[in-house]
Amino acid sequence: MTSGVRIAVVDDHPLFREGVIRSLTETGRFTVVGEGGSSSDAIRIAAEARPDILLIDLSMPGEGLSAIPPIRARDPNMRIVVLTVSEAAEDVALALNSGVNGYVLKGVGSRALTEILVAVANGETYVTPTLSARLLSHLSSDKHSPIVTNPIHSLTSREREVLELVATGLSNKEIAIRLDLQEKTIKHHMTAILAKLQASNRTDAAMKLQASSTRGRALR
């Protein structure tokens, strides 16, 4: 699903919302099927327009997070991406627990946002890398958090695939060829992987993957 992605944008700031819609439409990769400015709008648009991706803010009338459970209950396959200014680990954790497929900060550029949304449309899960490390730190100090604290489990399926290839000794270029992706996309995945695993380099990340696999086998 890399073209003609049906998307709805819900944000209570009209000027910002219009800018996002314009930038996404101009790429030729998205069709905007709805827009609104409240959680009730999000629920209605999700039910009526049934977009492939619902792009939603957190801070708006009715609270964005409150709209996610009913939307997810009605349509488990809808992709939901939060686009917000909140960098609070608590908000990231709550959003992920609610079933969102992406958590992106509003400072993102239009080109990066396009790449993120296309990846999400293709089944990926995305969290802004700087927030991933902060979330893991928050989780490690919160024993009651329902989210799995093993950082390996925070990787998306694509990130896990990339890291497994890194562990075999392949370069970014070789991995890109193997997965039929652009090298810059692999670099993007590696940035996210290093942040999520709090790894200093690709070798460190590969060692953490190996250690996690070893622990998993020992528990069987």
Rosetta blueprint (number, residue, H / E / L):
1 M L
2 T L
3 S L
4 G L
5 V E
6 R E
7 I E
8 A E
9 V E
10 V E
11 D L
12 D L
13 H L
14 P H
15 L H
16 F H
17 R H
18 E H
19 G H
20 V H
21 I H
22 R H
23 S H
24 L H
25 T H
26 E H
27 T L
28 G L
29 R L
30 F E
31 T E
32 V E
33 V E
34 G E
35 E E
36 G E
37 G L
38 S L
39 S H
40 S H
41 D H
42 A H
43 I H
44 R H
45 I H
46 A H
47 A H
48 E H
49 A H
50 R L
51 P L
52 D L
53 I E
54 L E
55 L E
56 I E
57 D L
58 L L
59 S L
60 M L
61 P L
62 G L
63 E L
64 G H
65 L H
66 S H
67 A H
68 I H
69 P H
70 P H
71 I H
72 R H
73 A H
74 R H
75 D L
76 P L
77 N L
78 M L
79 R E
80 I E
81 V E
82 V E
83 L E
84 T E
85 V L
86 S L
87 E L
88 A L
89 A H
90 E H
91 D H
92 V H
93 A H
94 L H
95 A H
96 L H
97 N H
98 S H
99 G L
100 V L
101 N L
102 G E
103 Y E
104 V E
105 L E
106 K L
107 G L
108 V L
109 G L
110 S H
111 R H
112 A H
113 L H
114 T H
115 E H
116 I H
117 L H
118 V H
119 A H
120 V H
121 A H
122 N L
123 G L
124 E L
125 T L
126 Y E
127 V E
128 T L
129 P H
130 T H
131 L H
132 S H
133 A H
134 R H
135 L H
136 L H
137 S H
138 H H
139 L H
140 S H
141 S L
142 D L
143 K L
144 H L
145 S L
146 P L
147 I L
148 V L
149 T L
150 N L
151 P H
152 I H
153 H H
154 S H
155 L L
156 T L
157 S H
158 R H
159 E H
160 R H
161 E H
162 V H
163 L H
164 E H
165 L H
166 V H
167 A H
168 T L
169 G L
170 L L
171 S L
172 N H
173 K H
174 E H
175 I H
176 A H
177 I H
178 R H
179 L H
180 D L
181 L L
182 Q L
183 E H
184 K H
185 T H
186 I H
187 K H
188 H H
189 H H
190 M H
191 T H
192 A H
193 I H
194 L H
195 A H
196 K H
197 L H
198 Q L
199 A L
200 S L
201 N L
202 R H
203 T H
204 D H
205 A H
206 A H
207 M H
208 K H
209 L H
210 Q H
211 A H
212 S H
213 S H
214 T H
215 R H
216 G H
217 R H
218 A H
219 L H
220 R L
